[in-house]
Amino acid sequence: MATVTFDKASRLYPGADTPAVNQLELEIGDGEFLVVVGPSGCGKSTALRMLAGLEEVTSGRILIGDRDVTHIAPKDRDIAMVFQNYALYPHMSVAENMGFALKIKGTPKDEIATRVKEAAKILDLEQYLERKPKALSGGQRQRVAMGRAIVRQPQVFLMDEPLSNLDAKLRVSTRTQIASLQRRLGITTLYVTHDQTEAMTMGDRVAVLKDGLLQQVDTPLNLYDTPGNVFVAGFIGSPAMNIADFDLKDGFAQAGQVKLRLPEPVAQTAARDGRITVGFRPEGLDMAEADAENAFPVDVDIVEELGSDAFVYGVTAGDATAAVMRNENIIARIDPHIAPRKGDHVWLAPKENAMHYFSASTGARIDSESGQLVAQ
């Protein structure tokens, strides 16, 4: 096993004005499962391909363990990739697909057979070894692709959105299998996805990219509880965090009928801009009385009843406050037994310590206790 280090690694495509990956500094620990997530075009797949040797590193370097692999051929990097489209040979059996890379290397047939059987047992593919890919389901094909990577016994696994071609139910079960398998094998893994639910449920840590820049890297829980900037706050979490821009008046964040009391250190920091960005997650809102502190009126548009929860979608009532919301609606997660109905007029209020504060000018997080901007 080995660590992986991106040391200010950049990739600038010919003719482009800005790098697809810009000065990436990231270390993946020995045996760690690190997920890179971000919107389309953020540079996550480019970063993975740089590590694989499929994209040139324009500046900086990449290390696997203590070895600088920046200019080493892909075949000499001791990595194994799992692709989105499986990339199986249709004319070969499952066993032949899994052992093909070893055959090309000249590995003895007995050793190939042993490794393939071991991998098939781990992946529950023993009964399918003689089948061709066309006789397998999507989930089984993905397990074959995993098996092909496992038999190589690499130092690093690279996975590029391997679940994208699976249906929703199969994605849930397969992501659990992949995470469990990685923990059993203990192989350092870089997993790329655009699905933040996959990122949050699979990774030991999650790195969030935007426009080629690393925004934040942390454990899933820390990303959720203490997002480092407005982008991370809005990207991580489903449904998304409610985020709005407010004017600052007498220690309150105000926009229309929404008036939120700010901690004094936060208000002092926000005073430099005269504005502040405030966020609160759907579960951070409660039904409230009209005269409760921080309460604001909402006209309910849609109620999604999911059994254990009800998600209430609405707009602030009687004014143009909705225009400052970065989401189309205000979203609240409410106990389904007390959830309002479509068309109701209700009052909502953020729970204590449920609000997140960000600089209106830079988007950086403002610490609620010290008022300091949080540097990432």
LOFIRO-683931 format. One record per residue (C-alpha): residue number from 1; x, y, z. Coordinates in Angstrom, 1 decimal. Each point is the difference from the previous one (the first is absolute). Example, Ala and Ser with C-alpha at 12.3 -4.5 7.8 and 13.67 -1.06 7.14 Angstrom:
<vomis>
vomi resi: 1, px: 12.3, py: -4.5, pz: 7.8
vomi resi: 2, px: 1.4, py: 3.4, pz: -0.7
</vomis>
This chain:
<vomis>
vomi resi: 1, px: 0.0, py: 0.0, pz: 0.0
vomi resi: 2, px: 1.0, py: 3.6, pz: -0.3
vomi resi: 3, px: -0.9, py: 3.7, pz: 0.5
vomi resi: 4, px: -0.8, py: 2.2, pz: -3.0
vomi resi: 5, px: 1.0, py: 3.7, pz: -0.1
vomi resi: 6, px: -1.0, py: 2.7, pz: -2.4
vomi resi: 7, px: 2.7, py: 2.7, pz: 0.5
vomi resi: 8, px: -1.3, py: 3.2, pz: -1.5
vomi resi: 9, px: -1.0, py: -2.1, pz: -3.1
vomi resi: 10, px: -1.6, py: 1.9, pz: -2.9
vomi resi: 11, px: -1.3, py: -0.9, pz: -3.4
vomi resi: 12, px: -0.5, py: 2.7, pz: -2.6
vomi resi: 13, px: -1.4, py: -1.2, pz: -3.3
vomi resi: 14, px: 1.4, py: 1.6, pz: -3.2
vomi resi: 15, px: -2.0, py: 3.1, pz: -1.0
vomi resi: 16, px: -1.7, py: 0.3, pz: 3.4
vomi resi: 17, px: 0.3, py: 3.1, pz: 2.1
vomi resi: 18, px: -0.3, py: -1.6, pz: 3.4
vomi resi: 19, px: 1.2, py: -3.4, pz: 1.3
vomi resi: 20, px: -2.4, py: -2.9, pz: 0.2
vomi resi: 21, px: 1.7, py: -0.9, pz: 3.2
vomi resi: 22, px: 1.7, py: 2.9, pz: 1.8
vomi resi: 23, px: 2.8, py: -0.4, pz: 2.5
vomi resi: 24, px: -1.6, py: -3.1, pz: 1.6
vomi resi: 25, px: 1.5, py: -0.8, pz: 3.4
vomi resi: 26, px: -1.4, py: -3.2, pz: 1.4
vomi resi: 27, px: 1.3, py: -3.0, pz: 1.9
vomi resi: 28, px: -1.8, py: -3.4, pz: 0.1
vomi resi: 29, px: 1.1, py: -2.1, pz: 3.0
vomi resi: 30, px: 1.2, py: -3.6, pz: -0.3
vomi resi: 31, px: -3.2, py: -2.1, pz: -0.3
vomi resi: 32, px: -2.3, py: 3.0, pz: 0.0
vomi resi: 33, px: -3.2, py: 0.2, pz: -2.1
vomi resi: 34, px: -0.1, py: 3.6, pz: -1.3
vomi resi: 35, px: -2.8, py: 1.2, pz: -2.1
vomi resi: 36, px: 0.3, py: 3.0, pz: -2.3
vomi resi: 37, px: -3.3, py: 1.7, pz: -0.8
vomi resi: 38, px: -1.2, py: 3.1, pz: -1.8
vomi resi: 39, px: -2.2, py: 1.2, pz: -2.8
vomi resi: 40, px: 0.6, py: -0.9, pz: -3.6
vomi resi: 41, px: 3.2, py: 1.6, pz: -1.4
vomi resi: 42, px: 1.5, py: 0.6, pz: 3.4
vomi resi: 43, px: 3.2, py: -2.0, pz: -0.8
vomi resi: 44, px: -0.6, py: -3.1, pz: 2.1
vomi resi: 45, px: 0.4, py: -2.5, pz: -2.8
vomi resi: 46, px: 3.0, py: 1.9, pz: -1.4
vomi resi: 47, px: 1.6, py: -0.3, pz: 3.4
vomi resi: 48, px: -0.6, py: -3.8, pz: 0.0
vomi resi: 49, px: 1.4, py: -0.3, pz: -3.5
vomi resi: 50, px: 3.1, py: 2.0, pz: 1.0
vomi resi: 51, px: 0.6, py: -2.5, pz: 2.7
vomi resi: 52, px: -0.5, py: -2.8, pz: -2.4
vomi resi: 53, px: 2.4, py: 1.5, pz: -2.5
vomi resi: 54, px: -2.7, py: 0.5, pz: -2.6
vomi resi: 55, px: 0.3, py: 3.8, pz: 0.2
vomi resi: 56, px: 3.2, py: 2.1, pz: 0.0
vomi resi: 57, px: 0.9, py: 1.9, pz: 3.1
vomi resi: 58, px: 0.7, py: 3.5, pz: -1.2
vomi resi: 59, px: 1.6, py: 1.1, pz: 3.3
vomi resi: 60, px: 0.6, py: -1.5, pz: 3.5
vomi resi: 61, px: 0.4, py: -3.7, pz: 0.6
vomi resi: 62, px: -1.8, py: -3.1, pz: 1.1
vomi resi: 63, px: 1.5, py: -2.6, pz: 2.4
vomi resi: 64, px: -1.1, py: -3.6, pz: 0.8
vomi resi: 65, px: 1.7, py: -0.8, pz: 3.2
vomi resi: 66, px: 3.4, py: 1.7, pz: -0.2
vomi resi: 67, px: 0.3, py: -0.5, pz: -3.7
vomi resi: 68, px: -0.5, py: 2.9, pz: -2.4
vomi resi: 69, px: -2.2, py: -1.4, pz: -2.8
vomi resi: 70, px: -0.7, py: 3.3, pz: -1.7
vomi resi: 71, px: 1.7, py: -1.1, pz: -3.2
vomi resi: 72, px: -0.2, py: -3.8, pz: 0.4
vomi resi: 73, px: -2.0, py: -2.0, pz: -2.5
vomi resi: 74, px: -3.5, py: -1.2, pz: 1.2
vomi resi: 75, px: 1.0, py: -3.7, pz: -0.1
vomi resi: 76, px: 2.9, py: 0.7, pz: 2.4
vomi resi: 77, px: -2.1, py: 1.8, pz: 2.7
vomi resi: 78, px: -1.4, py: -3.2, pz: 1.6
vomi resi: 79, px: -3.6, py: 1.3, pz: -0.1
vomi resi: 80, px: -3.3, py: -1.6, pz: -1.1
vomi resi: 81, px: -2.9, py: 1.8, pz: -1.4
vomi resi: 82, px: -3.8, py: -0.7, pz: 0.1
vomi resi: 83, px: -1.9, py: 1.9, pz: -2.7
vomi resi: 84, px: -3.5, py: 1.3, pz: -0.4
vomi resi: 85, px: -0.7, py: -2.2, pz: -3.0
vomi resi: 86, px: 1.5, py: -3.3, pz: 1.4
vomi resi: 87, px: 2.3, py: -0.4, pz: -3.1
vomi resi: 88, px: -0.4, py: -3.8, pz: -0.1
vomi resi: 89, px: 1.0, py: -2.0, pz: -3.0
vomi resi: 90, px: -3.3, py: -1.5, pz: -1.3
vomi resi: 91, px: 1.6, py: -3.1, pz: -1.6
vomi resi: 92, px: 1.8, py: -1.0, pz: 3.2
vomi resi: 93, px: -1.5, py: -1.8, pz: 3.0
vomi resi: 94, px: -0.1, py: 1.6, pz: 3.4
vomi resi: 95, px: 3.1, py: -1.9, pz: 1.1
vomi resi: 96, px: 1.9, py: 1.0, pz: -3.2
vomi resi: 97, px: -1.0, py: 3.6, pz: 0.5
vomi resi: 98, px: 1.1, py: 0.0, pz: 3.6
vomi resi: 99, px: 3.4, py: -1.6, pz: -0.8
vomi resi: 100, px: 0.8, py: 1.7, pz: -3.2
vomi resi: 101, px: 2.3, py: 2.7, pz: 1.4
vomi resi: 102, px: 2.0, py: -2.8, pz: 1.8
vomi resi: 103, px: 0.2, py: -2.0, pz: -3.2
vomi resi: 104, px: 1.5, py: 3.0, pz: -1.9
vomi resi: 105, px: 2.6, py: 0.4, pz: 2.7
vomi resi: 106, px: 1.0, py: -3.7, pz: -0.4
vomi resi: 107, px: -1.2, py: -1.1, pz: 3.4
vomi resi: 108, px: -0.1, py: -3.9, pz: 0.2
vomi resi: 109, px: -3.4, py: -1.6, pz: -0.7
vomi resi: 110, px: -0.2, py: -1.6, pz: 3.4
vomi resi: 111, px: 0.5, py: 3.3, pz: 1.7
vomi resi: 112, px: -2.6, py: 1.7, pz: -2.2
vomi resi: 113, px: -2.5, py: -2.7, pz: 0.7
vomi resi: 114, px: 0.6, py: 0.3, pz: 3.8
vomi resi: 115, px: -0.3, py: 3.7, pz: 0.0
vomi resi: 116, px: -3.2, py: 0.0, pz: -2.1
vomi resi: 117, px: -1.6, py: -2.6, pz: 2.3
vomi resi: 118, px: 0.9, py: 2.0, pz: 3.1
vomi resi: 119, px: -1.5, py: 3.2, pz: -1.5
vomi resi: 120, px: -3.1, py: -1.8, pz: -1.2
vomi resi: 121, px: -0.6, py: -1.3, pz: 3.5
vomi resi: 122, px: 0.3, py: 3.5, pz: 1.5
vomi resi: 123, px: -2.4, py: 1.4, pz: -2.6
vomi resi: 124, px: -2.4, py: -2.9, pz: 0.0
vomi resi: 125, px: 0.7, py: -0.7, pz: -3.7
vomi resi: 126, px: 1.1, py: -3.7, pz: 0.2
vomi resi: 127, px: -3.1, py: -1.3, pz: -1.8
vomi resi: 128, px: 0.5, py: 2.5, pz: -2.8
vomi resi: 129, px: 3.6, py: -0.7, pz: -1.0
vomi resi: 130, px: -0.8, py: -1.7, pz: -3.2
vomi resi: 131, px: -2.7, py: 2.5, pz: -1.2
vomi resi: 132, px: 0.5, py: 2.7, pz: -2.5
vomi resi: 133, px: -0.7, py: 3.6, pz: 1.0
vomi resi: 134, px: -3.2, py: 0.1, pz: -2.1
vomi resi: 135, px: -1.5, py: -2.6, pz: 2.3
vomi resi: 136, px: 0.6, py: 2.1, pz: 3.1
vomi resi: 137, px: -2.0, py: 2.8, pz: 1.6
vomi resi: 138, px: 1.4, py: 3.5, pz: 0.4
vomi resi: 139, px: 0.9, py: -0.5, pz: 3.6
vomi resi: 140, px: 1.8, py: -3.3, pz: -0.8
vomi resi: 141, px: 1.9, py: 1.6, pz: -2.8
vomi resi: 142, px: 1.2, py: 2.7, pz: 2.4
vomi resi: 143, px: 1.1, py: -2.7, pz: 2.4
vomi resi: 144, px: 2.0, py: -1.6, pz: -2.8
vomi resi: 145, px: 1.7, py: 3.4, pz: -0.7
vomi resi: 146, px: 0.8, py: 0.1, pz: 3.7
vomi resi: 147, px: 1.4, py: -3.5, pz: -0.1
vomi resi: 148, px: 2.2, py: 0.9, pz: -2.9
vomi resi: 149, px: 1.5, py: 2.7, pz: 2.2
vomi resi: 150, px: 0.3, py: -2.1, pz: 3.1
vomi resi: 151, px: 2.0, py: -2.9, pz: -1.7
vomi resi: 152, px: 2.7, py: 2.5, pz: -0.9
vomi resi: 153, px: 0.6, py: 0.7, pz: 3.7
vomi resi: 154, px: 0.9, py: 3.6, pz: -0.7
vomi resi: 155, px: 1.2, py: 2.6, pz: 2.4
vomi resi: 156, px: -2.8, py: 2.4, pz: -1.0
vomi resi: 157, px: -3.6, py: -0.4, pz: -1.2
vomi resi: 158, px: -1.4, py: 2.7, pz: -2.3
vomi resi: 159, px: -3.8, py: 0.0, pz: -0.5
vomi resi: 160, px: -1.6, py: 2.4, pz: -2.5
vomi resi: 161, px: -3.7, py: 0.2, pz: 0.7
vomi resi: 162, px: -0.4, py: -3.8, pz: -0.1
vomi resi: 163, px: -3.7, py: 0.1, pz: 1.1
vomi resi: 164, px: -1.3, py: 2.4, pz: -2.6
vomi resi: 165, px: -1.4, py: -2.6, pz: -2.3
vomi resi: 166, px: -2.0, py: -1.9, pz: 2.7
vomi resi: 167, px: -3.6, py: 0.6, pz: 1.0
vomi resi: 168, px: -0.7, py: 1.8, pz: 3.3
vomi resi: 169, px: -0.7, py: -3.1, pz: 2.2
vomi resi: 170, px: 3.1, py: -1.9, pz: -1.4
vomi resi: 171, px: 2.2, py: 3.1, pz: 0.6
vomi resi: 172, px: -0.9, py: 0.0, pz: 3.7
vomi resi: 173, px: 0.9, py: -3.7, pz: 0.5
vomi resi: 174, px: 3.1, py: 0.2, pz: -2.2
vomi resi: 175, px: 1.5, py: 3.0, pz: 1.7
vomi resi: 176, px: -0.3, py: -1.8, pz: 3.3
vomi resi: 177, px: 1.8, py: -3.0, pz: -1.5
vomi resi: 178, px: 2.8, py: 2.1, pz: -1.4
vomi resi: 179, px: 0.5, py: 1.9, pz: 3.3
vomi resi: 180, px: 0.0, py: -3.3, pz: 1.9
vomi resi: 181, px: 2.4, py: -1.6, pz: -2.5
vomi resi: 182, px: 2.4, py: 2.9, pz: 0.2
vomi resi: 183, px: 0.2, py: -0.2, pz: 3.8
vomi resi: 184, px: 0.6, py: -3.7, pz: -0.1
vomi resi: 185, px: 2.8, py: 0.3, pz: -2.6
vomi resi: 186, px: 1.5, py: 3.1, pz: 1.5
vomi resi: 187, px: 1.1, py: 1.4, pz: -3.4
vomi resi: 188, px: 0.4, py: 3.8, pz: -0.3
vomi resi: 189, px: -2.9, py: 1.1, pz: -2.2
vomi resi: 190, px: -0.9, py: 3.2, pz: -1.8
vomi resi: 191, px: -3.6, py: 0.0, pz: -1.0
vomi resi: 192, px: -1.5, py: 2.7, pz: -2.3
vomi resi: 193, px: -3.7, py: 0.7, pz: -0.1
vomi resi: 194, px: -2.4, py: 2.9, pz: -0.7
vomi resi: 195, px: -2.5, py: -1.5, pz: 2.5
vomi resi: 196, px: 0.4, py: 1.6, pz: 3.4
vomi resi: 197, px: -2.1, py: -2.8, pz: 1.6
vomi resi: 198, px: 2.6, py: -2.6, pz: -1.2
vomi resi: 199, px: 2.8, py: 2.3, pz: 1.3
vomi resi: 200, px: -1.6, py: 0.4, pz: 3.4
vomi resi: 201, px: -0.8, py: -3.7, pz: 0.5
vomi resi: 202, px: 3.2, py: -1.6, pz: -1.4
vomi resi: 203, px: 3.0, py: 2.2, pz: 0.8
vomi resi: 204, px: 2.3, py: 0.1, pz: 3.0
vomi resi: 205, px: 0.5, py: 3.5, pz: -1.1
vomi resi: 206, px: -1.5, py: 2.1, pz: -2.8
vomi resi: 207, px: 1.8, py: 2.6, pz: -2.2
vomi resi: 208, px: -2.3, py: 2.6, pz: -1.6
vomi resi: 209, px: 1.1, py: 1.6, pz: -3.3
vomi resi: 210, px: -1.3, py: 3.0, pz: -1.8
vomi resi: 211, px: 1.5, py: 1.5, pz: -3.2
vomi resi: 212, px: 3.1, py: -2.0, pz: 0.5
vomi resi: 213, px: 0.6, py: 1.3, pz: 3.5
vomi resi: 214, px: -0.1, py: -2.1, pz: 3.2
vomi resi: 215, px: -2.7, py: 1.6, pz: 2.2
vomi resi: 216, px: 0.2, py: -2.2, pz: 3.1
vomi resi: 217, px: 1.1, py: -3.5, pz: 1.0
vomi resi: 218, px: -1.3, py: -1.6, pz: 3.2
vomi resi: 219, px: -2.1, py: -2.8, pz: 1.4
vomi resi: 220, px: -3.6, py: -0.2, pz: -1.3
vomi resi: 221, px: -1.4, py: 1.1, pz: 3.3
vomi resi: 222, px: 2.3, py: 3.0, pz: 0.3
vomi resi: 223, px: -0.8, py: 1.1, pz: -3.5
vomi resi: 224, px: -3.7, py: -0.1, pz: 0.8
vomi resi: 225, px: 0.2, py: 1.6, pz: 3.4
vomi resi: 226, px: 2.7, py: 2.6, pz: -0.7
vomi resi: 227, px: 0.2, py: 0.8, pz: -3.7
vomi resi: 228, px: 3.0, py: 2.2, pz: -0.7
vomi resi: 229, px: -1.7, py: 2.3, pz: -2.5
vomi resi: 230, px: -3.4, py: 0.7, pz: -1.7
vomi resi: 231, px: 0.7, py: -2.3, pz: -2.9
vomi resi: 232, px: 0.7, py: -3.0, pz: 2.2
vomi resi: 233, px: -3.0, py: 0.8, pz: 2.2
vomi resi: 234, px: -2.3, py: 0.1, pz: -3.0
vomi resi: 235, px: 1.5, py: -3.1, pz: -1.7
vomi resi: 236, px: 0.1, py: -2.4, pz: 2.9
vomi resi: 237, px: -3.3, py: -1.2, pz: 1.3
vomi resi: 238, px: -3.3, py: -1.2, pz: -1.5
vomi resi: 239, px: -2.3, py: 1.9, pz: -0.1
vomi resi: 240, px: 2.4, py: 2.9, pz: -0.2
vomi resi: 241, px: 0.6, py: 2.5, pz: 2.7
vomi resi: 242, px: -2.1, py: 3.2, pz: 0.0
vomi resi: 243, px: 2.3, py: 2.8, pz: -0.8
vomi resi: 244, px: -0.9, py: 3.7, pz: -0.3
vomi resi: 245, px: 1.7, py: 3.4, pz: -0.2
vomi resi: 246, px: -1.1, py: 2.6, pz: 2.6
vomi resi: 247, px: 0.7, py: 3.6, pz: 0.9
vomi resi: 248, px: 1.5, py: 0.7, pz: 3.3
vomi resi: 249, px: -2.0, py: 2.3, pz: 2.3
vomi resi: 250, px: 0.6, py: 0.5, pz: 3.8
vomi resi: 251, px: 1.4, py: -3.5, pz: 0.5
vomi resi: 252, px: -2.7, py: -1.7, pz: -2.1
vomi resi: 253, px: 0.1, py: -1.6, pz: -3.4
vomi resi: 254, px: -3.1, py: 1.4, pz: -1.8
vomi resi: 255, px: -1.7, py: -0.6, pz: -3.3
vomi resi: 256, px: -3.7, py: 0.8, pz: -0.3
vomi resi: 257, px: -1.9, py: -1.6, pz: 2.9
vomi resi: 258, px: 3.0, py: -2.3, pz: 0.9
vomi resi: 259, px: 1.9, py: 1.4, pz: 2.9
vomi resi: 260, px: 2.7, py: -2.1, pz: 1.6
vomi resi: 261, px: 2.0, py: 0.9, pz: 3.2
vomi resi: 262, px: 3.7, py: -0.4, pz: -0.5
vomi resi: 263, px: 2.6, py: -0.9, pz: 2.6
vomi resi: 264, px: 1.9, py: 3.1, pz: 0.9
vomi resi: 265, px: 3.4, py: -1.2, pz: -1.4
vomi resi: 266, px: -1.7, py: -1.0, pz: -3.3
vomi resi: 267, px: -1.7, py: 3.4, pz: -0.3
vomi resi: 268, px: 3.3, py: 1.8, pz: 0.6
vomi resi: 269, px: 1.7, py: -1.9, pz: -2.8
vomi resi: 270, px: -2.9, py: 0.4, pz: -2.3
vomi resi: 271, px: -0.1, py: 3.7, pz: 0.6
vomi resi: 272, px: 3.0, py: 0.4, pz: -2.3
vomi resi: 273, px: -2.2, py: -0.9, pz: -2.9
vomi resi: 274, px: -3.3, py: 1.3, pz: 1.3
vomi resi: 275, px: -1.5, py: -3.3, pz: -1.2
vomi resi: 276, px: 0.2, py: -3.7, pz: 1.0
vomi resi: 277, px: -0.9, py: -3.3, pz: -1.5
vomi resi: 278, px: -1.9, py: -2.4, pz: 2.4
vomi resi: 279, px: -0.8, py: -3.6, pz: -0.5
vomi resi: 280, px: -2.1, py: -2.6, pz: 1.9
vomi resi: 281, px: -0.6, py: -3.6, pz: -0.9
vomi resi: 282, px: -3.6, py: -1.3, pz: -0.4
vomi resi: 283, px: 0.2, py: -1.9, pz: 3.3
vomi resi: 284, px: 1.2, py: 3.2, pz: 1.7
vomi resi: 285, px: -3.5, py: 1.5, pz: -0.4
vomi resi: 286, px: -2.9, py: -0.5, pz: 2.3
vomi resi: 287, px: -3.7, py: 1.0, pz: -0.1
vomi resi: 288, px: -0.3, py: 3.1, pz: 2.2
vomi resi: 289, px: -2.4, py: 2.7, pz: 1.3
vomi resi: 290, px: -0.2, py: 3.3, pz: -1.7
vomi resi: 291, px: 1.6, py: 1.8, pz: 2.9
vomi resi: 292, px: 2.9, py: -2.4, pz: 0.5
vomi resi: 293, px: 3.5, py: 1.4, pz: -0.5
vomi resi: 294, px: 1.4, py: -0.4, pz: -3.5
vomi resi: 295, px: -3.4, py: -1.3, pz: -1.3
vomi resi: 296, px: -1.1, py: 0.9, pz: -3.5
vomi resi: 297, px: -3.2, py: -0.7, pz: -2.0
vomi resi: 298, px: -0.1, py: -2.6, pz: -2.8
vomi resi: 299, px: -2.6, py: -0.9, pz: -2.5
vomi resi: 300, px: 0.1, py: -3.7, pz: -0.5
vomi resi: 301, px: 0.3, py: -1.1, pz: -3.6
vomi resi: 302, px: 0.7, py: -3.7, pz: 0.1
vomi resi: 303, px: 0.2, py: -2.6, pz: 2.8
vomi resi: 304, px: 2.0, py: -3.2, pz: -0.8
vomi resi: 305, px: -1.1, py: -2.7, pz: 2.5
vomi resi: 306, px: 2.6, py: -2.8, pz: 0.2
vomi resi: 307, px: -1.3, py: -1.9, pz: 3.0
vomi resi: 308, px: 2.7, py: 0.8, pz: 2.5
vomi resi: 309, px: 0.3, py: 3.6, pz: -1.1
vomi resi: 310, px: -2.0, py: 2.7, pz: -1.8
vomi resi: 311, px: 1.9, py: 2.6, pz: -2.1
vomi resi: 312, px: -1.9, py: 3.3, pz: -0.2
vomi resi: 313, px: 0.8, py: 2.3, pz: -2.9
vomi resi: 314, px: -1.2, py: 3.6, pz: 0.1
vomi resi: 315, px: 0.7, py: 3.6, pz: -0.6
vomi resi: 316, px: 0.2, py: 2.8, pz: 2.5
vomi resi: 317, px: -3.4, py: 1.6, pz: 0.2
vomi resi: 318, px: -1.1, py: 3.5, pz: -0.9
vomi resi: 319, px: 3.2, py: 1.4, pz: -1.4
vomi resi: 320, px: 2.9, py: -0.5, pz: -2.5
vomi resi: 321, px: 2.3, py: -1.8, pz: 2.5
vomi resi: 322, px: 0.0, py: -3.1, pz: -2.3
vomi resi: 323, px: 2.1, py: 2.0, pz: -2.4
vomi resi: 324, px: 2.9, py: 0.0, pz: 2.3
vomi resi: 325, px: -0.2, py: -3.8, pz: 0.6
vomi resi: 326, px: 2.7, py: -1.9, pz: -1.9
vomi resi: 327, px: -2.4, py: -3.0, pz: -0.2
vomi resi: 328, px: -3.3, py: 0.4, pz: -1.7
vomi resi: 329, px: -1.9, py: -0.9, pz: 3.1
vomi resi: 330, px: 0.5, py: -0.1, pz: 3.8
vomi resi: 331, px: 0.1, py: -3.6, pz: 1.0
vomi resi: 332, px: -0.7, py: -1.3, pz: 3.5
vomi resi: 333, px: 0.0, py: -3.6, pz: 1.3
vomi resi: 334, px: -3.0, py: -0.4, pz: 2.3
vomi resi: 335, px: -1.4, py: -2.9, pz: 2.1
vomi resi: 336, px: -2.6, py: -1.4, pz: -2.4
vomi resi: 337, px: -2.6, py: -0.2, pz: 2.8
vomi resi: 338, px: 0.0, py: 3.8, pz: 0.3
vomi resi: 339, px: 0.9, py: 1.0, pz: -3.6
vomi resi: 340, px: -2.1, py: 2.7, pz: -1.6
vomi resi: 341, px: -2.0, py: -0.5, pz: -3.1
vomi resi: 342, px: 0.5, py: 1.5, pz: -3.5
vomi resi: 343, px: -1.3, py: 3.6, pz: 0.0
vomi resi: 344, px: 0.4, py: 0.5, pz: 3.8
vomi resi: 345, px: 1.5, py: 3.2, pz: 1.4
vomi resi: 346, px: 2.5, py: -0.9, pz: 2.8
vomi resi: 347, px: 2.8, py: 1.4, pz: 2.0
vomi resi: 348, px: 3.5, py: -1.6, pz: 0.1
vomi resi: 349, px: 3.0, py: 0.8, pz: 2.1
vomi resi: 350, px: 3.6, py: -1.3, pz: 0.0
vomi resi: 351, px: 0.9, py: -2.2, pz: 3.0
vomi resi: 352, px: 2.6, py: 1.2, pz: 2.5
vomi resi: 353, px: 3.5, py: -0.3, pz: -1.5
vomi resi: 354, px: -1.4, py: -1.2, pz: -3.3
vomi resi: 355, px: 1.0, py: 3.1, pz: -2.1
vomi resi: 356, px: 3.2, py: 0.1, pz: -2.1
vomi resi: 357, px: 1.6, py: 3.4, pz: -0.7
vomi resi: 358, px: 2.1, py: 1.0, pz: -3.0
vomi resi: 359, px: 1.8, py: 3.1, pz: -1.2
vomi resi: 360, px: -2.2, py: 1.7, pz: -2.7
vomi resi: 361, px: 3.2, py: 1.1, pz: -1.8
vomi resi: 362, px: 2.2, py: -3.1, pz: 0.0
vomi resi: 363, px: -2.5, py: -2.8, pz: 0.9
vomi resi: 364, px: 2.3, py: -1.2, pz: 2.8
vomi resi: 365, px: -1.5, py: -1.5, pz: 3.1
vomi resi: 366, px: -0.2, py: 2.3, pz: 3.1
vomi resi: 367, px: 0.5, py: -1.7, pz: 3.3
vomi resi: 368, px: -3.1, py: 0.6, pz: 2.1
vomi resi: 369, px: 2.0, py: 0.3, pz: 3.3
vomi resi: 370, px: 3.1, py: 1.9, pz: -1.0
vomi resi: 371, px: -1.3, py: 1.8, pz: -3.1
vomi resi: 372, px: 3.2, py: -1.0, pz: -1.8
vomi resi: 373, px: 0.0, py: -0.9, pz: -3.7
vomi resi: 374, px: 0.8, py: -3.7, pz: -0.4
vomi resi: 375, px: 2.9, py: -0.6, pz: -2.3
vomi resi: 376, px: 0.1, py: -3.3, pz: -2.0
</vomis>
